[in-house]
């Protein structure tokens, strides 16, 4: 069953194919005989109630420096596509949210992965708070006094931007660190959003586990280990990936959130686990599939396409 697949992503020409999950999704789709067409979010438009985009047909190959060959530019009504992969990277700002509203015009007749309504309704650091007992102690606020009280109660904390991604802006603050005011001022200069404070989990030195789920079911995990003296283990900021097995606690966490992911149509999700705690549920453009394939031979994107094809066959 050949599908017409549009991919909404950051510029394909600039990606690092060695670690890019979207690129692996495209390779898997092409190997199954699906047609690929790609565009960037700034080329998306809503005209007369129709979701339109200006993009190019593309073929991909796993060759550095020659990984994409494009056809001519054209404008398409995205309702003509069978599938749209919503895969641009955060930040999860108003520009990102606007794309989800535009894609609402075609979903589910055209299957958008992930469901744009639920991507909008499940900000990654907020969504996780809806599942009691899975997080470390966490505070989301703009109230400086509340943050100081939180640190006084829990000691060392980690401060993060609420809508950031890829480890950007994440900092550890010791119980007596004098830089808290300065960091909060910097966050306030960047935007009006609250920040997230979490109790520091010492187990992060052993790694931050990324577990990939397809339609609510775990398909595998990698461990992302921070460099010596660092707390950020994200691969984009220098973390090292290594093989890891799922623990009983990991499976318990997946069983807790999996049914809700399935209900919302969040088909491809990456969760972050440190020690016994779930810290984030990534629904925008989760990564880790390349590393999972390298370490285990499990292709999460191939499993995803099995699921997408089954959904389209019923449409």
Secondary structure, DSSP 4 states (H G I P E B T S, - for coil): ---EEEEE-S-GGG--TTT-HHHHHHHHHHHTT-EEEEE-GGGEEEETTEEEEEEEEEEE-S-TT--EEEEEEEEEEGGG-SEEEE-PPPP--HHHHHHHHHHTTTTTTSEEES-HHHHHH--HHHHGGGSTTSSPSEEEES-HHHHHHHHHHHSSEEEEETT--TTTT-EEE-TT-TTHHHHHHHHHHH-SS-EEEEE--GGGGG-EEEEEEETTEEEEEEEEEPPTT-----GGGT-EEEE-PPPHHHHHHHHHHHHHHHHHT--EEEEEEETTEEEEEE-SS---HHHHHHHH---HHHHHHHHHHHHHHH-
